[in-house]
Amino acid sequence: MIKHAILTLFLLGASTSSLASPELLSPSEIQFGQFELIETIEIQGDIDDSLLQLVDINLKDKKSDFYVIQDISEDARKDTLTVVVNLYNQNNNLDLSQHPV
């Protein structure tokens, strides 16, 4: 329940602000697009940190076009928040023989 609420708030915040260099995508967009996985990173922060700010700060120096949040977890005993993010670039090497005109 907490994961769902945090993800909802994050997506709402991301839609109104474009502070991060890479752009947020949903996992379903990756399935149907031409994207190349560049890197998977794990971001850790304080459980009270803003999810949006935590991700933005950690992705500001990354050279990728898009990112997808794979997992959000929290450890109440350690007061930590962990976010797993996949970074993608758009693959511009389209094979036209596989796509209808």
C-alpha positions as CSV (number, residue, x, y, z in Angstrom):
1,M,0.0,0.0,0.0
2,I,2.8,2.4,0.9
3,K,4.6,1.5,-2.3
4,H,1.5,2.3,-4.4
5,A,1.0,5.6,-2.6
6,I,4.6,6.6,-3.0
7,L,4.7,5.6,-6.7
8,T,1.5,7.6,-7.4
9,L,2.9,10.7,-5.7
10,F,6.1,10.3,-7.6
11,L,4.4,10.0,-11.0
12,L,2.2,13.0,-10.2
13,G,5.3,15.0,-9.3
14,A,7.2,13.8,-12.3
15,S,4.4,14.9,-14.6
16,T,4.4,18.4,-13.3
17,S,8.2,18.8,-13.1
18,S,11.0,17.8,-15.4
19,L,14.0,18.3,-13.2
20,A,15.7,15.0,-14.1
21,S,17.8,14.7,-17.2
22,P,16.3,11.4,-18.3
23,E,12.6,11.2,-18.7
24,L,10.4,8.9,-16.7
25,L,8.6,6.1,-18.7
26,S,6.2,3.4,-17.6
27,P,7.4,-0.2,-17.9
28,S,4.8,-0.9,-20.6
29,E,6.2,1.9,-22.8
30,I,9.6,0.1,-22.8
31,Q,8.0,-3.2,-23.9
32,F,6.5,-1.6,-27.1
33,G,9.3,0.8,-28.0
34,Q,12.8,0.7,-29.4
35,F,14.9,1.1,-26.2
36,E,18.3,-0.1,-25.2
37,L,19.0,-0.9,-21.5
38,I,22.0,1.1,-20.5
39,E,22.3,0.5,-16.7
40,T,20.4,-0.6,-13.6
41,I,21.1,1.5,-10.5
42,E,20.0,1.2,-6.9
43,I,19.4,4.4,-5.1
44,Q,19.3,4.5,-1.3
45,G,18.1,7.4,0.9
46,D,16.5,8.3,4.1
47,I,12.9,7.0,4.5
48,D,11.7,10.6,5.0
49,D,13.4,11.8,1.7
50,S,11.2,12.9,-1.2
51,L,11.2,10.1,-3.7
52,L,11.2,12.6,-6.6
53,Q,14.1,14.6,-5.3
54,L,16.1,11.4,-4.4
55,V,15.8,10.1,-7.9
56,D,16.4,13.5,-9.6
57,I,19.6,14.1,-7.6
58,N,21.0,10.6,-8.4
59,L,20.1,10.8,-12.1
60,K,21.2,14.3,-12.9
61,D,24.7,13.2,-14.1
62,K,23.5,10.1,-15.9
63,K,23.7,10.1,-19.7
64,S,20.5,8.4,-20.7
65,D,17.2,9.3,-22.4
66,F,14.7,7.6,-20.2
67,Y,14.3,5.8,-16.9
68,V,11.9,3.3,-15.4
69,I,11.4,2.6,-11.7
70,Q,11.6,-1.1,-11.2
71,D,11.1,-1.4,-7.5
72,I,10.6,0.8,-4.4
73,S,11.2,-0.7,-1.0
74,E,11.6,0.6,2.5
75,D,13.2,-0.7,5.7
76,A,11.5,0.9,8.7
77,R,14.1,-0.6,11.1
78,K,16.9,1.2,9.3
79,D,14.8,4.2,8.2
80,T,16.0,3.7,4.5
81,L,14.2,3.9,1.2
82,T,15.6,1.9,-1.8
83,V,14.7,2.6,-5.4
84,V,15.8,0.4,-8.3
85,V,15.9,2.3,-11.6
86,N,16.7,1.1,-15.1
87,L,18.2,3.6,-17.5
88,Y,17.4,3.4,-21.2
89,N,18.4,5.1,-24.4
90,Q,16.2,5.3,-27.4
91,N,17.4,2.9,-30.1
92,N,17.4,4.8,-33.4
93,N,18.7,1.8,-35.4
94,L,15.2,0.8,-36.7
95,D,15.0,-2.1,-39.1
96,L,12.4,-0.9,-41.6
97,S,11.9,-4.4,-43.0
98,Q,10.2,-5.4,-39.7
99,H,7.8,-2.4,-39.5
100,P,4.9,-1.8,-41.9
101,V,5.0,1.4,-43.9
